[in-house]
Amino acid sequence: MDRRTVFLAAGLAPLLAACGGGKHHDHPATTAPVGTPAPPGNGANLVMIIRHAEKPTGSGAPYGLTADGDQDPESLTVRGWTRAGALTGLFDPRTVDATPAVLRSGLARPTTIFAADPGSHGSKRPLETITPLAADLNLQPDVRFKKDQAKELVAALASAADPVLICWEHENIGDILAAMGTITPAPPKTWPGDRFDIVYVLRRLSTGWSFTQVPQLLLAGDSPQPIS
């Protein structure tokens, strides 16, 4: 499945092309504390967390759209789908001849991808956000956990193939971080409602986790500033 399949289905390919098909510029991550890495073993040593991409802000435009282009308030907007496609270039960059390229500092190609279970009453946006990337990496997203099952999600990290990418709803990301235990420096207490453009990066140390942020800088208007 090609990384542009979802966009072609929704008629959004021109917008993806306009944003460079997921290409990015080199930007350093925010500084992480120096610590002793945890000894290699089973489970996740690197966990990257993103919020789902842009959503409708009300009953009017911009509307949520399914991959087939049908209006759906639980789906991403056009800008959200554009970000979803651009994330393939952030987490799986390629050279002009399609060979793997070096990732931005602080990031890694995920081997496991978790997205909040859309279920019958949940948002489809976390799964939609990582669908192009998962297809690009030939991965099956793990959607076993609902958005409020932070403890169960974190418990699953102990047996997850490393590195891990988690795509979740922003109001529940703090619960995930709280369930992970000691994190240094302390992450922001809340994830702002208007930020869709940051990656939280956690590396497992012998004493807990280190924390840093990597701005996505994929679309016009993305901020280079970390969440405070």
N, C-alpha and C positions, 0 to 999 in steps of 0.2 A: 504493500500500500504506500503510495507516494505521499510525501509530506504535504503536498498541496491538495490532496484529494478532498478533504473537508471543505476547503475554500472553493474549489471548483463546483462542488455540489451546491454550495450556498450562493454561487455567483459572486464570490468575493475575491477571485484571483487578482483583478487589477489592483485592489487595495493592498494585497500582500506584496505584489510586485513593487508598488510604490514605496513600501517600507523596507525594501531591499531583501525580501525573502528570508528575513531572519538574520541578516548580517549584523555585526555589531562592531563597535570600536573598542579598543583596549582601554579599560578603566580599572584602576586598582580597587581591590576590596578595602573596606575599612579595616583598621588594624586589629588583629586578634591577639589575645594575651599569649605569651610564651609559656608552655607547660610541658609536662612529660606525657607523650602519647601513650594511650593504653596499649598493652601488649596485643598483638594481632590475635584474632580468634573469631569465633562465630558471631554473627550479628553485625549490626551497623556501627561503624566507627565514624562515618561522615553522613550527616543528615542535613539535607537542604529543604527548606520549607518556603513555599510560595502561596500567596492568596490566589484564588481563581481570578480570571481576567474580568474586564469591565462588564457591568450588568446594567439593566434598565434602571433609571432613577425614579420612575413613576409610571403612570398609566399611558403616557404619551411617548413620542419619540425621544431618544432612540429606543427602538423596540428590541426585545430579545428575539433571537432567531435560532431555529434548529439548524442542523447541518444541511437540511434540505431547503432552507430558506423560509420555513413557515414561522409565523409569529408565535412566540412562547415566552411568557414572563419569567420562566425559570431557566432560560437559556442566555447565552452571551449576546451582547450587542455586536454590531459590525466591527467596532474597535476591539472588542474582546476577542472575537475570532481572529482578527489580524494579529493581536498579541499572541494568541495560542500558536499561530503558525510561526511567528518570529521566535518563539521559545525553542524551536528546533535548532535555530542557529546559535542560541545561547548555550544549550546543553549538549548539542551534537554538531559543532561547527565542522564544515567541510571545505577543502580547497576547491579550486576550479575544476579539478579532475575527480572530484567527489571522494577523495581519500580523507580520512579523519584528520582534523586540524587540532592545534593546541587550544584548550579552553581558556577562558578568562581566569585570571588569578583567583583562587579560592573555590572554584567550582570543579565538578567532575561529571563525567557521563554517568547517569544513574543506571543501576542494574535492577533496582526495584522501584516501582512507582506506586504510591498510595494516593487514592482520591476518595473523598467522602462519598458514601453510598447515596446515589440519587434517590433510590427507593421510589415509592409511590407518592410521597409527600415532601421530598427533599429537592434541593436545588440540583439541576443538571450541570451547573457551571464548573465545579471542580473537575469532573470527569471530562467535560468538553474542552477545558483548558489544556489538559495534558494528552488529549487524544491524538493530535498530530505528532507530538514528540514520541509517544508510546509506539505509534505505527512506524515512525522513522527508525526507532531502536529495536523494533520487532519484540516489544514487551507487552504483556497482558497486565493492564492496571489492576491493582488489588483494591477492590471496593467493598471489602467485608464489613467495614466499620462505618456507622452513622456519624454525623458531624459532632455529636455530643459524647462519643465513645473514645475520649482521649486516652484514658488509662489502658483500654484494650489495644488501641493503636500503638502506644508506646511499648506495651508488653510484646507486641509482635516484632518490634525492632530487634529483639534479642536473637531472633532466628532469620531475620531478613538478609538477603544478599546485599552486600555493600558495594557502592554507595547507594543511598536512599534519597528519593525525592518525594516530598509530601505536598499535595495540593489540597487546600482546605478552605473553609469559610473563615473570614478574618476574626469574627467574634469568638471563635473556638480555638484559635491558635495559641492564645495564652494558656488555655487548659492543657494543651499538648506540652508546652514548655514547662509548666508546673509539674506535670507527671514525669518529666525527664530527670528531675532531681536538681543537683547543684550545677549551676551554669554561671560562668565567669567570662566577662562582666555580665551583670544582670541585663536581660533583654528589656526592651520597652514594655511598660505595663499593658498598653493597648496598641492595637493596630489601627491606624486612622482609616476612616471610612472612604477617604478619597485616594488612598495609595494602593495601586495595583502593580507597582513597578520595582519591587525590592525582593531580594532573596535572603532569607535568614540561613546562615551556615553554622552548623554545630559539629565540632570535632570531639570525639570521646578522648578524655584524658584519664590518667590513673585516679584522679581525684574528682571526676565529674565530666563536664563538657565545657569547651571554650565556645565563645559566641562572637560572630561578626556578621556584617551585612554587606551584600554585593548589590549595588544598583543595577537594574536590568538595562536601562538606557536603550530600549529597543524601538520605541515610538516617539514621535514628536510630542513634547510636553513631559516626558519622563524626567524625573528629578535625579540629579547626582547626589543628593543629600540622603543620608540614612534616616530612618525613623528615630526620633528622639523620645 
